[in-house]
């Protein structure tokens, strides 16, 4: 039997010096990467100044020369190659497409504008809308199910409180298990975007003739259950 190798004890002073050296190397690598990434994004003309990206405030449907919009082409190229941070990349792309406008990003499921009453949402002409369909279970026994759609890429206009916004919906893999859906809102006034999102969040967290039900791994507000309870006879 071979003798077990004795572990060598490294002096504490040498360990401290090694840690400082490694931290310095990592910090320099991170700084070089950030400088390179942002510089490349800003200097590579991601979206030409004359590219037509339909805007919620312009009213111009655009005149696209290719089969895809320029922003969608960038998204396809990004997702088909080695990726580091889709959120940072797409934020820079959208900012370049809408200079002078505020861009607010969120992935909070409580800030889904599709659930806001009074909001008018429509897909912009000549823009892509990719989605995955899934089956919706029947709300109650004996009824029919339906189909839902999970949007992977989309560009919509949002009209709310006499204001018009632009909304990008982008889904990407950030972990090997579940996709991440990110919303990007564009408007000339960032305060207007925040006001709309506060209204969305307030409505999402309040009960409107609904009962909280834990289903499919999260809490849902069930209006049908509330209606059924109203019909119940509580007499003994």
C-alpha positions as YAML, in Angstrom:
chain: A
units: angstrom
residues:
- id: 1
  name: UNK
  ca: [0.00, 0.00, 0.00]
- id: 2
  name: UNK
  ca: [1.34, 3.38, -0.96]
- id: 3
  name: UNK
  ca: [1.81, 5.83, 1.89]
- id: 4
  name: UNK
  ca: [-0.71, 8.68, 2.03]
- id: 5
  name: UNK
  ca: [0.62, 11.98, 0.84]
- id: 6
  name: UNK
  ca: [1.14, 14.49, 3.60]
- id: 7
  name: UNK
  ca: [-0.72, 17.77, 3.05]
- id: 8
  name: UNK
  ca: [1.58, 20.74, 3.04]
- id: 9
  name: UNK
  ca: [0.53, 23.58, 5.28]
- id: 10
  name: UNK
  ca: [0.84, 26.96, 3.57]
- id: 11
  name: UNK
  ca: [1.88, 29.84, 5.84]
- id: 12
  name: UNK
  ca: [-0.94, 32.28, 6.62]
- id: 13
  name: UNK
  ca: [1.03, 35.20, 5.17]
- id: 14
  name: UNK
  ca: [1.44, 33.42, 1.85]
- id: 15
  name: UNK
  ca: [-2.30, 32.54, 1.79]
- id: 16
  name: UNK
  ca: [-3.26, 36.19, 2.26]
- id: 17
  name: UNK
  ca: [-0.91, 37.26, -0.53]
- id: 18
  name: UNK
  ca: [-2.37, 34.61, -2.87]
- id: 19
  name: UNK
  ca: [-5.94, 35.75, -2.12]
- id: 20
  name: UNK
  ca: [-5.08, 39.40, -2.82]
- id: 21
  name: UNK
  ca: [-3.36, 38.43, -6.07]
- id: 22
  name: UNK
  ca: [-6.33, 36.34, -7.25]
- id: 23
  name: UNK
  ca: [-8.82, 39.09, -6.36]
- id: 24
  name: UNK
  ca: [-6.78, 41.65, -8.29]
- id: 25
  name: UNK
  ca: [-6.64, 39.38, -11.34]
- id: 26
  name: UNK
  ca: [-10.41, 38.74, -11.25]
- id: 27
  name: UNK
  ca: [-11.19, 42.44, -10.79]
- id: 28
  name: UNK
  ca: [-9.02, 43.38, -13.77]
- id: 29
  name: UNK
  ca: [-10.67, 40.70, -15.91]
- id: 30
  name: UNK
  ca: [-14.18, 41.90, -14.95]
- id: 31
  name: UNK
  ca: [-13.31, 45.54, -15.66]
- id: 32
  name: UNK
  ca: [-11.79, 44.65, -19.04]
- id: 33
  name: UNK
  ca: [-14.87, 42.57, -19.92]
- id: 34
  name: UNK
  ca: [-17.32, 45.35, -19.00]
- id: 35
  name: UNK
  ca: [-15.31, 47.96, -20.93]
- id: 36
  name: UNK
  ca: [-15.10, 45.70, -23.95]
- id: 37
  name: UNK
  ca: [-18.77, 44.71, -23.90]
- id: 38
  name: UNK
  ca: [-20.25, 48.20, -23.50]
- id: 39
  name: UNK
  ca: [-17.77, 49.74, -25.91]
- id: 40
  name: UNK
  ca: [-18.58, 47.14, -28.55]
- id: 41
  name: UNK
  ca: [-22.33, 47.67, -28.07]
- id: 42
  name: UNK
  ca: [-22.09, 51.43, -28.43]
- id: 43
  name: UNK
  ca: [-19.55, 51.45, -31.26]
- id: 44
  name: UNK
  ca: [-20.97, 48.68, -33.42]
- id: 45
  name: UNK
  ca: [-24.06, 50.61, -34.62]
- id: 46
  name: UNK
  ca: [-26.43, 48.01, -33.21]
- id: 47
  name: UNK
  ca: [-29.44, 49.83, -34.67]
- id: 48
  name: UNK
  ca: [-28.72, 52.39, -37.42]
- id: 49
  name: UNK
  ca: [-30.04, 55.86, -36.77]
- id: 50
  name: UNK
  ca: [-32.34, 55.61, -39.80]
- id: 51
  name: UNK
  ca: [-33.70, 52.14, -38.95]
- id: 52
  name: UNK
  ca: [-37.48, 52.09, -38.75]
- id: 53
  name: UNK
  ca: [-38.64, 50.72, -35.40]
- id: 54
  name: UNK
  ca: [-42.38, 51.36, -34.97]
- id: 55
  name: UNK
  ca: [-42.98, 53.58, -31.96]
- id: 56
  name: UNK
  ca: [-46.08, 53.80, -29.80]
- id: 57
  name: UNK
  ca: [-45.97, 57.59, -30.08]
- id: 58
  name: UNK
  ca: [-44.99, 58.01, -33.72]
- id: 59
  name: UNK
  ca: [-47.96, 56.35, -35.39]
- id: 60
  name: UNK
  ca: [-45.68, 55.27, -38.26]
- id: 61
  name: UNK
  ca: [-46.02, 51.62, -39.23]
- id: 62
  name: UNK
  ca: [-42.56, 51.66, -40.78]
- id: 63
  name: UNK
  ca: [-41.22, 50.31, -44.04]
- id: 64
  name: UNK
  ca: [-38.99, 47.33, -43.32]
- id: 65
  name: UNK
  ca: [-36.67, 46.21, -46.11]
- id: 66
  name: UNK
  ca: [-35.96, 42.74, -44.71]
- id: 67
  name: UNK
  ca: [-38.22, 39.95, -43.48]
- id: 68
  name: UNK
  ca: [-37.38, 40.76, -39.85]
- id: 69
  name: UNK
  ca: [-37.15, 44.01, -37.94]
- id: 70
  name: UNK
  ca: [-33.57, 45.10, -37.10]
- id: 71
  name: UNK
  ca: [-34.10, 44.63, -33.36]
- id: 72
  name: UNK
  ca: [-35.45, 41.11, -33.85]
- id: 73
  name: UNK
  ca: [-32.45, 40.25, -36.04]
- id: 74
  name: UNK
  ca: [-30.16, 41.29, -33.19]
- id: 75
  name: UNK
  ca: [-32.15, 39.18, -30.73]
- id: 76
  name: UNK
  ca: [-31.90, 36.13, -33.02]
- id: 77
  name: UNK
  ca: [-28.17, 36.60, -33.47]
- id: 78
  name: UNK
  ca: [-27.66, 37.00, -29.73]
- id: 79
  name: UNK
  ca: [-29.68, 33.93, -28.72]
- id: 80
  name: UNK
  ca: [-28.00, 31.71, -31.31]
- id: 81
  name: UNK
  ca: [-24.48, 32.43, -30.03]
- id: 82
  name: UNK
  ca: [-22.61, 32.36, -26.72]
- id: 83
  name: UNK
  ca: [-24.57, 34.56, -24.30]
- id: 84
  name: UNK
  ca: [-23.54, 36.27, -21.08]
- id: 85
  name: UNK
  ca: [-26.31, 38.65, -20.01]
- id: 86
  name: UNK
  ca: [-29.39, 38.94, -22.23]
- id: 87
  name: UNK
  ca: [-30.92, 41.60, -19.98]
- id: 88
  name: UNK
  ca: [-27.96, 43.99, -20.36]
- id: 89
  name: UNK
  ca: [-27.61, 43.29, -24.07]
- id: 90
  name: UNK
  ca: [-31.28, 43.86, -24.94]
- id: 91
  name: UNK
  ca: [-31.47, 46.96, -22.74]
- id: 92
  name: UNK
  ca: [-28.62, 48.49, -24.75]
- id: 93
  name: UNK
  ca: [-30.24, 47.42, -28.04]
- id: 94
  name: UNK
  ca: [-33.60, 48.99, -27.14]
- id: 95
  name: UNK
  ca: [-31.95, 52.19, -25.88]
- id: 96
  name: UNK
  ca: [-30.07, 52.46, -29.17]
- id: 97
  name: UNK
  ca: [-33.34, 51.97, -31.06]
- id: 98
  name: UNK
  ca: [-35.09, 54.73, -29.10]
- id: 99
  name: UNK
  ca: [-32.56, 57.47, -28.31]
- id: 100
  name: UNK
  ca: [-33.84, 60.10, -25.91]
- id: 101
  name: UNK
  ca: [-36.51, 57.81, -24.44]
- id: 102
  name: UNK
  ca: [-36.53, 56.12, -21.06]
- id: 103
  name: UNK
  ca: [-36.31, 52.31, -20.98]
- id: 104
  name: UNK
  ca: [-37.59, 50.50, -17.87]
- id: 105
  name: UNK
  ca: [-37.09, 46.73, -17.53]
- id: 106
  name: UNK
  ca: [-38.94, 44.40, -15.17]
- id: 107
  name: UNK
  ca: [-39.51, 40.67, -14.73]
- id: 108
  name: UNK
  ca: [-41.92, 40.96, -11.77]
- id: 109
  name: UNK
  ca: [-45.01, 38.83, -12.50]
- id: 110
  name: UNK
  ca: [-47.11, 41.38, -10.56]
- id: 111
  name: UNK
  ca: [-46.21, 44.04, -13.16]
- id: 112
  name: UNK
  ca: [-47.92, 42.36, -16.12]
- id: 113
  name: UNK
  ca: [-49.70, 45.14, -18.02]
- id: 114
  name: UNK
  ca: [-51.95, 42.58, -19.74]
- id: 115
  name: UNK
  ca: [-53.86, 42.34, -16.44]
- id: 116
  name: UNK
  ca: [-54.43, 46.10, -16.09]
- id: 117
  name: UNK
  ca: [-58.07, 47.14, -16.68]
- id: 118
  name: UNK
  ca: [-58.43, 49.95, -19.18]
- id: 119
  name: UNK
  ca: [-55.10, 49.28, -20.88]
- id: 120
  name: UNK
  ca: [-55.35, 48.90, -24.65]
- id: 121
  name: UNK
  ca: [-52.62, 46.62, -26.00]
- id: 122
  name: UNK
  ca: [-52.03, 45.76, -29.63]
- id: 123
  name: UNK
  ca: [-49.22, 44.24, -31.63]
- id: 124
  name: UNK
  ca: [-47.38, 46.75, -33.76]
- id: 125
  name: UNK
  ca: [-47.65, 46.18, -37.52]
- id: 126
  name: UNK
  ca: [-44.68, 44.57, -39.25]
- id: 127
  name: UNK
  ca: [-43.17, 43.32, -35.99]
- id: 128
  name: UNK
  ca: [-42.67, 39.75, -34.85]
- id: 129
  name: UNK
  ca: [-44.78, 37.98, -32.23]
- id: 130
  name: UNK
  ca: [-43.38, 34.57, -31.27]
- id: 131
  name: UNK
  ca: [-45.16, 32.45, -28.68]
- id: 132
  name: UNK
  ca: [-45.63, 28.95, -27.27]
- id: 133
  name: UNK
  ca: [-49.13, 27.57, -26.80]
- id: 134
  name: UNK
  ca: [-50.13, 25.58, -23.73]
- id: 135
  name: UNK
  ca: [-53.32, 23.95, -22.51]
- id: 136
  name: UNK
  ca: [-55.47, 25.63, -19.87]
- id: 137
  name: UNK
  ca: [-57.27, 23.19, -17.62]
- id: 138
  name: UNK
  ca: [-61.05, 23.59, -17.27]
- id: 139
  name: UNK
  ca: [-62.01, 26.05, -14.56]
- id: 140
  name: UNK
  ca: [-64.56, 23.59, -13.18]
- id: 141
  name: UNK
  ca: [-65.70, 20.03, -13.77]
- id: 142
  name: UNK
  ca: [-67.75, 19.56, -16.92]
- id: 143
  name: UNK
  ca: [-66.48, 22.70, -18.64]
- id: 144
  name: UNK
  ca: [-64.06, 22.89, -21.55]
- id: 145
  name: UNK
  ca: [-60.41, 23.85, -21.33]
- id: 146
  name: UNK
  ca: [-58.64, 26.32, -23.57]
- id: 147
  name: UNK
  ca: [-55.32, 27.46, -24.94]
- id: 148
  name: UNK
  ca: [-52.93, 30.02, -23.50]
- id: 149
  name: UNK
  ca: [-49.90, 31.64, -25.09]
- id: 150
  name: UNK
  ca: [-46.48, 32.30, -23.61]
- id: 151
  name: UNK
  ca: [-44.85, 35.10, -25.61]
- id: 152
  name: UNK
  ca: [-41.14, 34.61, -26.35]
- id: 153
  name: UNK
  ca: [-40.68, 37.80, -28.40]
- id: 154
  name: UNK
  ca: [-43.13, 40.59, -29.08]
- id: 155
  name: UNK
  ca: [-43.49, 44.33, -29.59]
- id: 156
  name: UNK
  ca: [-46.75, 46.04, -28.60]
- id: 157
  name: UNK
  ca: [-48.17, 49.48, -28.09]
- id: 158
  name: UNK
  ca: [-49.86, 50.18, -24.75]
- id: 159
  name: UNK
  ca: [-52.41, 52.95, -24.28]
- id: 160
  name: UNK
  ca: [-53.28, 53.81, -20.70]
- id: 161
  name: UNK
  ca: [-54.43, 57.01, -18.95]
- id: 162
  name: UNK
  ca: [-54.21, 59.02, -22.21]
- id: 163
  name: UNK
  ca: [-50.56, 58.02, -22.64]
- id: 164
  name: UNK
  ca: [-48.94, 55.73, -25.20]
- id: 165
  name: UNK
  ca: [-46.09, 53.39, -24.36]
- id: 166
  name: UNK
  ca: [-44.02, 50.86, -26.25]
- id: 167
  name: UNK
  ca: [-43.61, 47.40, -24.71]
- id: 168
  name: UNK
  ca: [-41.11, 44.72, -25.67]
- id: 169
  name: UNK
  ca: [-41.59, 41.18, -24.36]
- id: 170
  name: UNK
  ca: [-38.52, 38.94, -24.45]
- id: 171
  name: UNK
  ca: [-38.17, 35.42, -23.07]
- id: 172
  name: UNK
  ca: [-34.77, 33.78, -22.66]
- id: 173
  name: UNK
  ca: [-33.03, 31.02, -20.71]
- id: 174
  name: UNK
  ca: [-31.12, 32.34, -17.71]
- id: 175
  name: UNK
  ca: [-31.03, 29.00, -15.90]
- id: 176
  name: UNK
  ca: [-31.16, 25.41, -17.15]
- id: 177
  name: UNK
  ca: [-34.62, 24.92, -15.63]
- id: 178
  name: UNK
  ca: [-37.08, 27.75, -16.31]
- id: 179
  name: UNK
  ca: [-37.20, 30.56, -18.90]
- id: 180
  name: UNK
  ca: [-37.15, 34.19, -17.81]
- id: 181
  name: UNK
  ca: [-39.69, 36.63, -19.26]
- id: 182
  name: UNK
  ca: [-38.62, 40.26, -19.27]
- id: 183
  name: UNK
  ca: [-40.73, 43.31, -20.11]
- id: 184
  name: UNK
  ca: [-39.17, 46.51, -21.45]
- id: 185
  name: UNK
  ca: [-41.28, 49.69, -21.40]
- id: 186
  name: UNK
  ca: [-40.32, 52.69, -23.51]
- id: 187
  name: UNK
  ca: [-41.62, 56.26, -23.08]
- id: 188
  name: UNK
  ca: [-40.17, 59.74, -23.18]
- id: 189
  name: UNK
  ca: [-41.01, 60.18, -19.49]
- id: 190
  name: UNK
  ca: [-39.75, 57.54, -17.04]
- id: 191
  name: UNK
  ca: [-42.14, 58.83, -14.36]
- id: 192
  name: UNK
  ca: [-45.09, 57.97, -16.61]
- id: 193
  name: UNK
  ca: [-43.83, 54.38, -16.93]
- id: 194
  name: UNK
  ca: [-43.44, 54.07, -13.16]
- id: 195
  name: UNK
  ca: [-46.95, 55.43, -12.56]
- id: 196
  name: UNK
  ca: [-48.41, 52.81, -14.89]
- id: 197
  name: UNK
  ca: [-46.43, 50.00, -13.24]
- id: 198
  name: UNK
  ca: [-47.57, 51.10, -9.77]
- id: 199
  name: UNK
  ca: [-51.18, 50.91, -10.99]
- id: 200
  name: UNK
  ca: [-50.50, 47.42, -12.38]
- id: 201
  name: UNK
  ca: [-48.92, 46.25, -9.12]
- id: 202
  name: UNK
  ca: [-51.73, 47.66, -6.97]
- id: 203
  name: UNK
  ca: [-54.38, 45.91, -9.06]
- id: 204
  name: UNK
  ca: [-52.46, 42.61, -9.12]
- id: 205
  name: UNK
  ca: [-52.14, 42.45, -5.34]
- id: 206
  name: UNK
  ca: [-55.76, 43.36, -4.54]
- id: 207
  name: UNK
  ca: [-58.76, 41.03, -4.54]
- id: 208
  name: UNK
  ca: [-61.58, 41.90, -6.97]
- id: 209
  name: UNK
  ca: [-64.43, 39.52, -6.13]
- id: 210
  name: UNK
  ca: [-61.84, 36.73, -6.06]
- id: 211
  name: UNK
  ca: [-60.53, 34.08, -3.67]
- id: 212
  name: UNK
  ca: [-56.80, 33.25, -3.47]
- id: 213
  name: UNK
  ca: [-56.14, 29.67, -4.60]
- id: 214
  name: UNK
  ca: [-52.77, 27.92, -4.63]
- id: 215
  name: UNK
  ca: [-52.55, 26.08, -7.96]
- id: 216
  name: UNK
  ca: [-49.87, 25.20, -10.52]
- id: 217
  name: UNK
  ca: [-47.15, 26.15, -8.06]
- id: 218
  name: UNK
  ca: [-48.29, 29.71, -7.31]
- id: 219
  name: UNK
  ca: [-51.19, 31.73, -5.92]
- id: 220
  name: UNK
  ca: [-54.01, 32.65, -8.29]
- id: 221
  name: UNK
  ca: [-57.09, 34.85, -7.85]
- id: 222
  name: UNK
  ca: [-60.13, 32.71, -8.67]
- id: 223
  name: UNK
  ca: [-63.22, 34.74, -9.62]
- id: 224
  name: UNK
  ca: [-65.32, 31.68, -10.48]
- id: 225
  name: UNK
  ca: [-64.80, 30.23, -7.01]
- id: 226
  name: UNK
  ca: [-65.98, 33.53, -5.52]
- id: 227
  name: UNK
  ca: [-69.15, 33.35, -7.64]
- id: 228
  name: UNK
  ca: [-69.78, 29.76, -6.54]
- id: 229
  name: UNK
  ca: [-69.44, 30.76, -2.89]
- id: 230
  name: UNK
  ca: [-72.07, 33.47, -3.34]
- id: 231
  name: UNK
  ca: [-74.53, 30.80, -4.50]
- id: 232
  name: UNK
  ca: [-73.85, 28.55, -1.52]
- id: 233
  name: UNK
  ca: [-76.54, 27.94, 1.08]
- id: 234
  name: UNK
  ca: [-75.13, 28.49, 4.55]
- id: 235
  name: UNK
  ca: [-78.29, 27.43, 6.40]
- id: 236
  name: UNK
  ca: [-77.83, 24.52, 8.81]
...
